[in-house]
Amino acid sequence: MVFFDPINIIVSVASLMNFIIGIIIYIHQPKSAINRSFFSLMMIISVWAFLMVLFRSLAGVNEYDLITVRIMYAVAIFVPALFLVFVIDLLNYKSRFFYMLKIVNTSFVLFVMLWIVQTDILIFDIVLLERKLEPLIIFNKVSNLIYASYIGIAFGVSYLLLVSSIIKSKQGKFRRQVIYILISTGVASSITLTTNLILPILGNFQFNWVGQISLLLMVLFLTYGIYKEQMFNARVATVEVLVSFSLVLALTQIIVSSSLWTTVFSSASLIFFGIFGVVLLRTINREIHAREDLSISNKRFKKLNKRLEEMDEKKNEFLHIATHQLRGPITAINGYASLIVDGDYGAISAKAVKPVEKILSASKVMSETINDYMNIARIEEDNVVQNKTNFDLCKLVDERAGVLMVNAKEKSIDFKVKNIVPDNVCTVNADKNNITQVLNALIENAIKYTMKGNVTVESKLTNDNKKVSVSIKDTGIGVAKNEVAGLFDKFTRADNAKETDAFGTGMGLFIAKNLIEANSGSVKVESEGLNKGTTFTIELPVVGA
């Protein structure tokens, strides 16, 4: 007959909590060797603690009582053996030596357990005193000394391995996990060895149950370690243990209660903690699954992003190599075609003039395309600004407009240049080559996409006199309002521009925008719609404004 005094109640709770935490850890990842060995350890500890309750409930001295005591001590010797197995699995020792150590150690202990249960090799007899006193156990002194020595050695080897791992480990998280296990089990085993082994050897059985109660402290500390360091890959285990602990306490109160109101209150608490625990665990599980999905997505994104960066680097390398390799032959084609057209190699037949001119025109287009690709590579490397100097932007605009006016005259387009900026106020600090390239591109585009009407290039100061504004306005094909926002994107051309015969790669405006912005300026585009013309405006800060 089991009786429940305060000590037996606490020991029973400790036994049940070890059982619950072992089951929870195992269920979360049953294929893990660490989780399996931890489960085995918790089960044997739980049985050992429960046997203490039976031992303290002995009503008389008979063969069954003696067997109960022998089983308790047989199970106790299996605890350090399984703890050593758990430590070896935890530290991931996979050498043949440690594998054989686990096999030989557990096999030897199982043999000793059977020997202890079936013979008087360790325990001769038990003596029951008054109920307020603990039963006395009559040991074989020599066997008990060997028994205690094995337990001390097994625990000692386990803790040496744990301490060695803490010293050598470079992984902060794993190191902290081992420290939690070392402290929680170390405190419990130290108390147990003192109260359940050393004192009984000296004939003092008064505190023979304290070791089992220390298991409750071990479970609580382990639960905290699982929560803080996510030990055993069981992220929800902490909440499950705490909910289970609350249920065990409520159930214990119901069992030992002698008052109706206490029973009713404990029953209500049991129902409340049961419902609350289920709801809480479902909520946490959903959150964990969401975080895991997000974590997987982030890992895939980072992997993909890294791959894209590598491909981008390879693309830039290819552009550098390709453009430099192409530039030499294209320059040669350009040069020789120009010399042939100019008659430097003598007069050519009338039939050959047009083909040579087409060669020259195509090579110039190819040269411009190569330059565009080189500019894109420089933009992506943030290397477009080579040499910033102070220069008069208005004079540069007039100069470029004067050169390109010839193209407008060939198409019978009215070409106007306006400069309403006061003298000596149009100085900007920028890379002159960059700005020249942008002006050429925008003015050429205005002429290219204007079939009739006029093109106006105007320089003026902004309203606050801090910037020079250069606008290139045409009466050409215009841009649809829904396409204006994306006009400066890479490889983008307006739909109506594609329908014209004018060649374009869709890189010119992207390059122009990046070149201007790299020189602390801005560029924008405005259009009233298709066939209503387009206005591009560049703004650069005035020096000293």
Summary of the structure (lengths in Angstrom):
residues: 545
radius of gyration: 44.1
end to end distance: 99.6
largest distance: 134.4
contacts: 1665
relative contact order: 0.06
helix: 67%
strand: 10%
